Amino acid sequence: MLVPSRAPLANVANLGDLLKRLGNIPAERVRLHPTPGTATEKDVTNVLDRENRPCELVEGTLVEKPLGYEKSELTSLIGTFLNNYVRPRKLGIITGPDGTIRLFPGLVRIPDVAFASWGCFPDRKRPKARIPHIAPDLVVEVLSKTNTRPEMAKKLGEYFEAGVRLVWMVDPRKQTVRAYTTLDQSVLIKSGQSLDGGAVLPGFVVRVDELFAREDG
């Protein structure tokens, strides 16, 4: 799989070209102000402050993160399982769906959940920047209806190029998790099986059924 380019927009003549460049995502997720190709990290924080709307920065374009109640519930649950393992052991930091990070200059992503060990941070201290330049050890992406395969393949390439060691792609519809250790090596974990932290979080285990269990009042 080729690693996606982060060069400024080129050979983009219309909206269709832009959407294809961004991974064939729906047009409603692309912000047209500021003009695609000109957006900066300042625009990311401005939109978040004004509208409480998380946007990623890709090739100078603001791309809205998909939101949803079910996605929020699942994201929170995964974060809770990870925090319950990480915090007592003082292993690092777990961030949620507004944990904006710079993978490369001009490329800002917002994983739904991420784990960064203390070794990811200079002097082993929490970053104070709103958009720190780090590559977490573990990234979790919870798939939404408006996520596309090309978009997620693009993200996967970026994450591993930046130095991420483990990526979980969580599919609520199929109730599965695909765990990637490299671009080309992954395992699909289904109902009845367990998801583990591998070399990134040795000893962490959660049953997939626990992630997708739904309790009604």
Salt bridges, closest charged atoms under 4 A:
GLU41 OE2 - ARG102 NE 2.51
ASP49 OD1 - ARG130 NH2 2.83
GLU51 OE1 - ARG31 NH2 2.63
GLU51 OE2 - ARG50 NH2 3.95
GLU56 OE1 - ARG109 NH1 2.89
GLU56 OE1 - LYS155 NZ 3.24
GLU59 OE1 - ARG21 NE 2.86
GLU59 OE2 - LYS154 NZ 3.34
GLU64 OE2 - ARG31 NE 2.89
GLU64 OE1 - ARG53 NH2 3.07
GLU70 OE2 - ARG214 NH2 3.91
GLU73 OE1 - ARG214 NE 3.63
ASP112 OD1 - LYS65 NZ 3.38
ASP112 OD2 - LYS71 NZ 3.06
ASP137 OD1 - ARG165 NH1 3.29
GLU141 OE1 - LYS65 NZ 3.45
GLU141 OE2 - LYS155 NZ 3.54
GLU151 OE2 - ARG29 NH2 2.72
GLU158 OE1 - ARG109 NE 2.73
GLU161 OE1 - ARG6 NH1 2.81
ASP209 OD2 - ARG207 NH1 3.85
GLU210 OE2 - ARG207 NE 3.83
